Amino acid sequence: MAQEVKTTCPYCGVGCGVIAKIDDDGAVSVKGDPDHPANLGRLCSKGSALAETIDLEGRLLYPQVDGIRVNWDDALDLVASKFSEAIAEHGPDSVAFYVSGQLLTEDYYVANKLMKGFIGSANIDTNSRLCMSSSVVGHRRAFGSDTVPGLYEDIFEADLVILTGSNLAWCHPVIYQRLAAAKLERLHMRIVVIDPRRTMTCDIADMHLAIRADGDVALFTGLLAHLANGPAIDHAYVESFTNGFDAASQSAMGYSLPEISKATGLTIAELIQFYELYEHTEKVVTCYGQGVNQSASGTDKVNAIINCHLATGRIGRPGMGPFSLTGQPNAMGGREVGGLANMLAAHMDIENADDRDRVQRFWNSPAIATKPGLKAVDLFQAVADGRIKALWIMATNPVVSMPDASAVEAALKACPFVVVSDMFATTDTAKYAHVLLPSLGWGEKDGTVTNSERRISRQRGYLPAPGDATADWWQLSQVGQRMGFSGAFDYTGTAEIFAEHAALSGFENRGSRDFDIGAYSDLTKPDYDGMPPFNWPQPVSIGTETTRFFADGKFFHADGRARFIDTTLPQTSRIDVAYPLTLNTGRIRDQWHTMTRTGKSARLSSHIAEPFIEMHPRDAMEAGIDSADLVEIESPLGKIIVRALVTERQARGNLFVPMHWNEQFAAHARVDTLVPPVTDPYSGQPASKNIAVKMQRFQAEAFAFAVTQEKPQHLDCTYWALAKAEGGYRLELAFEEAPEDWINWSRTVFGIAPQIEPIGYADNSSGQIRLAFFDRDTLLAALYVANTPVAVARNWAISQLAVRHTDLRTRFSLVAGRPGAGKSDPGATVCSCFNVGVNQITSAIREGCHTVEAIGKTLSAGTNCGSCRAEIRGIIEGCLKTAAE
């Protein structure tokens, strides 16, 4: 009989519940869990495609040492001995772990315990440093603890929702869809989007504030000044429960509206409209994401937001409060166990002697870290200069995701001993590992994650471990035992680890710390296996009650009061003649991080198949760049090449490039190569949203597009971008020097046997070359070459990989690059869930479908995850506007 398993999505911080169905033949399908409070059955495009990413292609299946397969004992003995030798010779700070929000809480807990409590160093940091650490420090400065005050339901109950630094529609799609539904039900709700770009999130916005990069501190400091002498200040709350209001408000009032206008790039009229809307609306939630955190002023941005909520008492009550939208599925869980270099487990402080003593006594450990360790950027600089002798990287790809990525790559290349635990053998980081350890992936591993609203959910395994792959916690425990710490790391399963984690959270707590799940410290394995999602805190005394924080004025500073933080306005104007443009990086709708998983899905690659740069039409014109040209982007650290997307959604002088592409999917497209290692002085979080760059059109001798059944090999051209497609792969190329023999080039790259001859043609005047290789009635590969970016019906050409070509006429249509008579081209994909293209949507509009709902009824587009609804609405509006002219 088919089996169904309730688990949790492994992508963003929404923490959606997923039901995985395993049929008798082993086939897996997924759907949203209607009983999970985070998503109520909804899934985004990535979550819907989870079953398409669980095959074993590219998986690391066995331990390797210097590229040679070994058994687990040999690999683990080597790791333990190398770490022990480095510690004995150079001290505990000569080793480090770099971990990930992709780890489960149990993995994270064991890693933190081993490093901080037994090795005795705090040199364990996480890729969550790159996305959420400014929020952590902002919380700790204001509240005395890293506490998210509210719940998801507050977002949907608010009368004013502010989305700042967050493209919610693409980065947290399920929250966006729930918010859009709430707005339809509650017509008085207002939504403000604060973002330099006009993103798809603006589709539901009543106001879009196209703020200058890093203008957020000024915007919210100006808001505090506006509120300070008005009726919205909750004087009773401020006087009873906070410190520092007078100093912060006086400082804020030192800036005039014209100064705030200059710093934000917003007009005074826009500022007043926003400030008055905030002032006169009690139920306000301010959701902030990476545009706030990933900044050299990220912590001050967070505190400027919190200041306004504290001043009005709009915190911790239904429908109000600041809300940090975490980026990864377990960024919050990592914070709970002390996965950051400047924290201890269970939200205790590494600088606090009492906390250090408490954790050491609980663990009965021989040592405890006495000072913060190296944060991510500093950690890799320490690898580069030789201070770190042994480094263990788990479930992350820093050669792609870290700022100054080329320097990180060089550091790993020079490091004496690098261990990488990963699902995949061929990541950009894995190539520099002396030891590769195969880890379990989603669907195989078992444990818990915590989402953005403090909700802990089970991630359950339902697939067998492939090859010799094992859980990360097991690898860590085995190394801990081999380093001489046997009694502390003899875990037999995740239930045991979770119970210990819960017990530590309640140990000598008595309400003094926010994180307390002591009610689960006696959890049995059957209880753990069936554990439903729950919000913390859950101390022993209150069972499973769900609570908000801070409405009662109880904070976690020593005096029990919150702190207003006096924030300083950063420099926001660009004064750099050599690099005059401002680059912003981020995510796109259908890909995740460095694409190691989502890149396996043809459906998810169909919407945007290659790296691109968004630019304003005037900037494009001044640089001599046309839409679909290739563009070279340069910062003082390096260059990348990406495709031009010219759009008025982008402000003048501003550029956007997604962060996903790497050497597995494109040449010269790692955008973090351009990002300097500039960090927030309080959080250590890198600034990835305000990078000084210049751009120019990339001139190539030849451009090409190809579809192929076999994965291309030996790509030696200047630019290429590879994406999975139904039945094979799609490939974009550009050559500074074109091959002399395109047929032999194709045979080498596409793996075509010598006896198979192509059909096609060459036009020397236009530089056009068209080749198609068939094995009987099956298309093996097709190549389209031109002197300019190739004009081909791409999705139609891709679909021909799955078509039987018995009719000679269809073969010549394929060579021509467009459908023959009576055939249709769906156009570029808009809806990934149902593979609906732009041409299909425009055809339906011509037939009378003039609303998103009508398009959904006719084509199903936009009716699953809903992430494409804004794009569909834009197509409808564009078509109707053109028809009216």
N, C-alpha and C positions, 0 to 999 in steps of 0.2 A: 504494500500500500504506500501511496505517496505520503511523505512526511513534511510537516511544517514546523519551522523553528523561528521563534521570535528573537531578533537580534537588533543591533544598532548600526546605522550607516557609518562608514569610516571617513567621511569627508569633512564638511565644515562643522562649526561649533553649534549648529542648531540641534544636533543630536537626535535625528529622526529615527523612530522605530521602524524596523523593516521585518517583514515576514518572508523568509526564504522557503520556497517549496521545492522539495527534492522528489522527482518522479521515480518510478520503479527502475527506469533505465538510467538513472543518475543525472538526468537533465535538471538544471536548476532554473527557477524563475523567481522574481522578487516582486513584492508589492508593499505599499505602505501599511503600517500597522494602525488600524483605526482606533485602537485602544491606547496608543502611546500619546501622552499629553503634549509632547513637543510638536507633533505634526498631524495628529488626528487622521492618519491615513494618507496624507499628501507625501509625494516624493518629487524631487527636482529631476532634471534630465540625467544628472550623474548618478543619483540614487536609483533611478529607474533602469539604468544600464549596468548595474552592479554585476549581474550574471554574465555579462559580456566581457568581464575583466578577470575572470577567475581561472582561465586556462593556464597551462604550464609553459607557454612560450616565453622564453627568456628567463625562466625561474632559476635561481640558484638552488640546487638540490643536494649538494654535498659540501662538507667543509673542504676548503682549499688552503694550502700554504704555498705561496709563490706560484700560484696557478696550477698546482698539482693536487689531485684529490688525495685526502687523508681521512683517517677515521676521527671520530669525535674526541677520543681520549688524547690522541696526539695533538690535535688542534688546541684543545683546552689546556693541556699541560704546557704548551708553548706560550699561550696567552698569559697564564698564571706566572710562569717563570720569567717572562720578559717584564711584566709589570713589577714583580717582586724584585728583580734585579735592579730596575730603574729606581725603585723606592729605596733599596738598600744603599745604592751608590750615590743617589742625588737627592733623596728625601721625597716625602709623599707629594709635594707640589710639582714633581717632575712628571706626573702622569695625569691624564684627564679623560673624562667621558664627555662626548657630545651626543645628546639624546634628542628625543623628538616627541611632538604632540601626536604622532602616529602610534606611539607605544600605548599600551593599556596601563591603567593605574597600577596594577600589580607589578608589571615590568619596571615602571618608573620607581616604585617604592623600593624594590630590591636594589636597583642601580644607585639610588640616593643613599640607602643604608650602607651599601658596600663602600662607596666613596667617602662619605662624610663621617660614618661611624666606625669604620674598620681600617680603611686606608688612612683616614685622618686628614683628608684634604677636601676643600669645597670646590675643587676644579671639576665640577659637573655642571654643564650648562646645556641649554636646549634650543632647538629652532623656534620655540615659543618666544625666545628673546627677540626674534625678528618681527614678531607680530603683536605681542600683548604685554611686554614688560613695562612699558610706560604707563599702562593702565594699572598694573600691580603697584608701582611706586606712587602713582597718583592716589590710589585707594589708601595705601598705607600712610601717606602724608596727611590725608584728610580724615580718615576714619580710625587710624591706628591698626588697621588690618586690611588684608586683601579681600574685601567683601563686596560682592555684587548685591546691591540692596534689594532689587526687585525680581519679578517673575515675568515670563512672556505675556501673561494675561494683562499685565499693566500696559504693554504696548498697544493692545487692541482695545483697552478701556479708556485710553487717554483721549482728551479732546484736542490736544496738539502733540503731534509726533515730529520731533526734529531728527533728521538723519544727516549726520555730519561725518564726512570722510568715509562714507559707506555707499557703495553701489549695491544696495540690498537686493535688487532684482536679480543680479547675477551672482553675487557672493553668498547670500543667505536666502535663496529663492523661496523656500517654504515659509519663512517669516514674512517675506514680501507678499506672498499670495494670501496669507492670513490677514495681513494688514490691509491689502486691497479689498478683501471681502468685508472686513470690519468697516471700512470707509463707505462702502455701498450701503451697509445697514445703518450707519450712524452719520447722517448727511452733514451734521455740524462739525464733524472731525476735520481738522486741518493738518496738512503735512507739508513740512518745509524740508527741502533738500539743499544741503550746503556742500558744494563740490565744484572744483574748477571746470569739470566737464559736465556737459548735459548728457547724463547717462540714461539708460533705460528706466532707472528708478524714478526719474522725473516724470514719467508717464502718469503717476498718481499724485504728483506734487501740486499743491496750490501755490507754492512759491519756490523758485529755484534761485539761490544765491550763489552766483558764479564767483566764488571767493578766490583771491590770489593765493598761490601756494604758501602755506604756513601762516595764513592770516587768521587762523582760528583763535589764537590767544587774544589778538586784538578784538575780534568780534565779540567774544564772551566777556572780556574785560570791559568793553564798552557797554555790554548788556548789564553787567553788575553796576556800573556807574549810573545807567539809566534807572535801574530798579532802586538804587540806594535811598533816594528821598521820596519814593512813591508809595502807593498803597499796598503794593504786592509784598513788601518786606514783612516777614512774620517775626515781629520784634520779640514776642514771648519765646518762640523757639530759639531764636538767635541768642537771646540773653540767658536762657536756661541751659542750653545744650552745646554751645559752641564758644570758641575763642578766636580772636583775630579779625572780627568783622570790621571794626572801625579802621584798622590799619589797611586791610585789603580794599575796602570801599573808598577810603581817602586816596589811596594810590590809584585806583581805577578812575576816580573823578579827576585825576591829574591829566588825563588825556581828553582832548576835545573831540567832538564829532568829526571835524575835518581831518584830524590826525588818524582817527579810527578808519575813516573813509579811505585815506591814502594807504594805510597799512593793509586793509582788506581788499582794496580794489572795488568796493561796492559804493554806490551812490549814497548820499545822506538820506535820500528818500527811502531807499531800500532798507537802510539800517533802522530808521524810525518805524517803518512798517513792521519789520521783524520784532523789534524791541517792544512795541505796543501790543503786538499779538501775544508775545510771551507774558507781558505784564498782566494782561486782562484775561488770561486763561489759567485756571488753577491746575487742572489735570494735564501736566506736561511730562512727557518722557523724552529724554535726549539720548538717542542711540548713536554711539560712535564706533567707528571701525578703524581700519588701517590708515586711512587718510589722517587721522588724529594721532595714532600711536607711532607710525613710522616716520618720525621727524626728530630733528635735533632739538625741538622744543615740545616734544610729545608729552612729557610729564606735565609741563605747565599748561598745555592744552586741556589735558584731563582735569587738572585742578581748577582751571578757569570755568569749565563746564560745571563741576561739582559746586564751586562757590555759589553759582546762581541758584542751584537747587537748595543748598543749605540756607541761603539768605531768605528764600521764600517758604522754607519748611516743606517744600515739595519733594519729599524723599521717603521711601519706605511705605507709602500708602498706596492703595489701589489707584492705578492710572497715573502714577507720577514717580519720577526719579531718574537719575543718570543710569544708562545701561550700556555696558561694554559688550560688544558683539565679538566673541572670540572667533579666531580664524580656523582653528583645527579641532578635530573631534574630541581631543583630550588635552587641550591646552590648560583647561581648568583643573583636570585631575593631576597634571604634572605640577601645578602650583600647590595643590593640596599636600603632595608628598615631599615638597621641597626640591623639585627638579631644577629650579634656578640656582645659580651659583651664590646668590646673596640671600638665600632662605634656608631654614631648617624644615624638617618634616612637620606636618600638621599645623601649618601656618605659624610656626614658632620662629623666633628671630635669632639668626646666627650671631648677632652682636650682643645678645642678652645672655649673661652668664648663667642665670637661673634656667633659661630655656635649654641651653647647652647641657647643663647638668641633668635636667629632666630627661632629655632625649637619650643621653648616654646611659643613665640608670635604667631606662626602659629597655634599651637594646642590650644592656650589659656588655657594652663595647669597650675595647681596649683604648680607643682614642675617639676624639670628636673634633671636627674642624672648628677652629677658634676664630677664623676670620673669613669674610667672603672670598670666594674663589674668582677665577677669571671668567668674565662675561664673554660671550661668543666672539666678538671682534678681537678682544684682547687675547682670548684663548688661542685663536689661530695665528695671531702675531707672535705669541709665545712658542707655538710650534715652529714658526718660520725662523725665529732667532735661536732656537735650540734649547730653550728652557724646558719645553715639553719633550720628553724622550719616548713616551708611549701614549698613544691616543686610541680610544675605542669609540667609533662612530656607529650609532644605532638608528636605523629606520629613517634616515634623512640623507640628503644629497647636497652637502654644502658647497661643492665645486660649482653648482648651478645657482644655489639660493643665497649664498653669502655675498655681501658687498665686496668689491674688488676681487671678483671671483678668480681671476687669473693668479693673484697673489696667494689665495687659498690653495689653488691647484699646485703652485710651486712649493708651498709649505708642506703639503702632504707628500709631494715627491721627495722632499729632503728629510722627512721625519724618519728616525731610525726604526720605528715600529708602529704600524697602523693596522688596526683591526676594524673590519666593517661587518656589521650584522645587517643583513638585508634580505628581501625576497628575491632580488634580481641580481644577476651576475655582471651586467654590462652597464651599470649607471656610470655617469661621469666621475663619481667618487670611487666606485668599486675598483676601478683600474689601478688605483694607488694603494690598495690594501696588500699588506704582507700576508694577512690571514683573512679569509672570507668565511663567514659563518651563516649558513642558510636559516632564515627565520620563517615563521608561519605568517600567513597573510590573512586578510579578511575572509571569513568563512571557515578558517581553520583554527584560529586562536580563540582563547577563552578568557574573559575577564570583565572589567568595568571601564566605563568612560564617564566623564562629567561634562555636561553641556554648558552653554552660556548662562543659564538660569539656575545653576547649582544643582541640576538634576542628574543623579547618578543612575546609569542604565547598564544593563548587562549586554556585553557583546559575546554571543555564544558561537562556538564552533559547530559546524555541521558537515564539514568535509574532512576526509582523512588527511593527515600530514603527508605532503608529497616528498618522495625521496627520503633524505635524512633530516629534513627541516624540523626545527624545534622552536619552542617558545623562547622569547628573549629572557624572561625571568629565569628559565631553566639554565640558559647559558651563563647568566650572571651568577646564579647560585653555585653552579659547578666550579666556576673560576674562584668564587669566594672560598669554597671548601678547599680547593687546591692551593690557595694562598695561606691556609692554616686557620680559617675561621669556620670550621665545620659545624659546630653546634648552632650557629646563628643563621646558617643558610641551607639547612637540611629540609627545605620545603618539598612537599609532595604534590601540591596543587595550588591553584589560584584562590580557592576558598580559604585556605589557611593563611595566605598572604593578606587577603582582604580583611579577614578578622583581626590580624595583627595591626594592620593599618587603622582599622576602626578603634581598636583598643588604645593605640597611641593617641588618637585624636581626643579621647575622653580622659586620658591619664592626667590626674591632678588638674583638671580643667575647671570644673565647677562654675562654668559660665564666663571664665576669664578670657577665653579665646573663641573666635567666631566659628571656626571649623570643628565640629564635634559630631561624629556619627557613632558615638559609643554604644548606642542602642543595638548596633550590629556586631559588637565585639565577640559575642558568643554564638555567632551564626554557624549553623551546621552546613555541611556540604549540600544536602537536599534543599535547605532553605536558600542557600546561595544560588543553586541551580535554578530555582524558581523565583528568585527575587524580582519583584516588580520595580519599575522606575520610582525614585523618590528624591525629593529635594532635601538638602541639608540646610540647617543643622538638625540632627536627630540624636540628642543626648539621651541617656538612659531614662531620664525622668519624664520625657514627653512622648515616648513611643514613636509614632510615625507622623506626627503633626507637621504640616508644611507652614513655614513662616516667612515673613519679610523682615528686613533689618531696618533699624534706625527711626522708625516712626515714633518710638517711645523715647528718643533722645539718648539712648544708651549706646555709646561708642567704645572703642577699644584702646584709646590712649589711656595712660596711667590715671588721668583725672576724670576719665569717663566722658570727655567732651570732644566734639569734632573740631577740626582746625580749618579756618580759612587760610588759603595760601596766597600770598602776594606774588603775582606773576609778572614777569618782565616780557615786554613785547619784543619779539625777534625782528631782525632785519628781513623784510620781505621783498624789497625791490631788487631786481637783477641788474648788476653793474659789472658786466664781463663782456668786453668787446670780442674776445676770442671765442667765447662760448655763450652766445646771447640768448639761447632758447632754454626753456625749462622742461625737463623730462620728468614724467610721472610714470610709475610702474604699477602693475596690479594684475588682477585675474580677469579671465573671460568666462563666459557662461558655462561652457561644457567641458572645460579642462580643469585639472586639479594639480597644484604645485608643479612638480617637474615631469608630469605626464607618464610616470612609470606605469601607472595603472590605467588612467583614462585614455592614454594613447593607444591602448590595446583595442578600444572600441571604435569600429568604423562609424557607428551612429554618432558618437560624440565628436568625431573628427570631421563630420560632414558640414557643420555650421561654419567653422573657421579652421581652415586646413593648414595655414602657414603663418609664421610670425609677421606682424604688421605694425605700422606706426600710424596713429591718428594725428592729423594736422589740419589747421584751419586753411581754407582755400587761399587766403591772401599770403600766408606763409609759404604754401606750396608754389604759388605763382612767382613769388620773389626768388625762390630757389630753383625755378625752372623745372618743377616736379609735377607730373600729371598723375592722376589716379591710376593705380596698378603699376607705376614705375617701382623699381627697386631704389632704396634709399640707404645711404651710408650715414649712420649716426656715430658721432665721435665725442668722447669726453677726454680729459687728460689721461685717463687710464687705459683707453682702448677704443675699438671700433666694432660695430655690428652692422649687418645688412638685413633689412626687412622690407616688406611690401608696403607701398603707400596707400593709405586710406584717407582720402580728402573729405572732410566733413565739417560743417558748421557747428556740430556738437562740441568741437574743441575750440577753446578761446585762442585768440591771437597770441603768438609767442609761446604757446604751450603744446607739448607733445605727449602722447601716451603710447607705451609699448608694454604688452603683457609679459609676465615673468616666466612662462611655462617652458619655452623651447630650450633645448639642450642639444648636445652633440649626437644624441640618438635620433633626433627628429629634424635637425637643421644644421647647416654650417654657418658659423659666425652669427648666432642669434641669441647667445646668452646675455640677456640685458644687464645682469648684475656685474658683468665685466666693466660696465660703465660707471657703476655706483661707487662713490668714494666711501671709505670706512669712517664716515662721520657719524657720531653717535650722540644721543641725548646724554647730557652730563650726569643726570640722576639715575636713569634706567639702563644706560648702555645700549639702548635700542638703536639700530642703524636708521639713517634717514634715507628712505627709498622713494620719496615723492617730490623731491625738489632738487634735481640734478642739472647742473650747467652743461649743456651740450651744443654742438653745431651739427648741421646736416647738409648733405649734398646728394644730387642724383647720382646713382651708381650706373656707370656706362658699361654695358656689356656688348660683346661682338655678336652673341647669339643668346636667345631665350628659348626655353623648351618646356613642354608639359608632357607627361607620360602617364600611362596606366599600365600596370603589370601584375601578373599573377604571383610571381616570385618577388621576395624582398630584394630591392636593388643592392648591389654590392660594388665596391671599388669606385665610389663617387669622388672624382678628383676635380670637380669644377668649383668655381669660386663661390657660387651660391646654390644651395639645394635645400628643399624642404619636403620631408616625407610624411605621409599620413596613411593610416590604415583606411582601406575602402572595402566595400562589399565585394568579396571575391578576390581581393588582392590589395594593391597599394596605388596611391596617386603620388605624383612627384613633380615639383616645380624646380626648374633649373635655370642658371645663367652662367655664361662662359665668357671670360675675358679673352680667351683664345679658343675658338671652336675646334672640335675634332676634325681631322681631315677626312676620316672615313666613318660616317654616322652608322653604317650597318655593322661594322666590327665593334664600334663603341657600344651599340645596343646589345650585341651578343654578349659582350663582357659584363655589362651592367645588369642586364635582365636575365642572364643565364640561358640564352637561346642556343640550342644545338646547331652545329654548323650546317646540317642538312636542311634546315628549315629556312626557306627563302622568303623575304618580305614582299609585300605588294606596297606600292606607294608612288610618289613622284617628288621631283625637286624643281623649284622655280628660282633660277639664279638671280633674276632681277629683284625679287622681293626677299630672297634668302629663305623662302619657305621650303621645308622638307617634311614630308609625311611618310611614315613607315608603319606598317602593321604586320605582325608575325602571327600566323595561325598554325595550329597543329590540328589538321583535319578541320572540324567545324568549331574549334575552340580558340578564342583569342588569347594569345600568350602575353603580348605587349603591343602597345601603340605609342608612337613618339611623334610629337608635333613641334617643329622648330621654326623660328622666325627671327627677323632682325629686331623686332619690338616685342613687348610682352604678348604672349600667344593668345589669340582670340579663338577659343574652342568652347563648345557646349560641354563643360567639364563633367557635370553630374550625369549627363547622357552618355558621355564616353566611358565613364566609370561603370555605368550599368551594363555596358557591352561585355564586360568580363564574365557576366553570368548568362549571356545569351548564346544560343546555338546559331552559328553563322552558316547555315546550309545554302542560303541564297547569296549568290555572288554580289547582287546589288547592295545588300546590307554591308558587305565588306567595303565597297567603295564609298558608301555613306560614312563609314567609320573613318576611312582615310581622309575624307573631306572634313571631318570633325563636327558634323551637325547631322541631325536626324533627316532621314529621307522623307518623301511625301507621305503624309498621313501619320507620321510619327511626331511625338511631342517631346520637348525638352523641359524637365521640371524646373530648371534654373537653380541658382544657388540656394542651398538649404536654409530655411528659416526655422521650421519646426523639426528639431532632431528626434523628438519622440515618435513622430509619425512620418518622417522623411518627406516633408512637404516643402516644395521649392517656391521661390518667388514668382516664377512664371505661372504656376498653378494658382497661386493666390490672386495675381492680377487678372487671370482669366475668370476666376470666380467673381471678382469685383465687377468685371464687365457684364457678367450674367446677373448682377443685381445684389450681390452680397456686400452690403455697405457697412456692416458692423463686425466687430471681432466675434461676436456670438454667431452671426450668420456664417462667417468663414469656418468657425468651429463645427457648426452643424453640417456643413457641406463637405469639408475636407478633414475634420477632426483636429486640425492644427490649433494649438493653444488649449486643448481640453484635458491634457494630462498634467504636466507639471506647471504649465502656464507661464514659463519663463519667456516665451516668445510673444506673448500677447502685446507687449509694448511695440515690438518690431512690426507685428501685423497691423496694429493701429496706425503706425507711421506709413506703411505701404498704402493702406486704405486712404488716408488723408492726402498722400501724394498723388494717388491716381485720381481722386475726386477733384483735387485742385487743378490738375492738368486738364481734366475733362471740362472744367468750368471756364478755362481761359480761352 
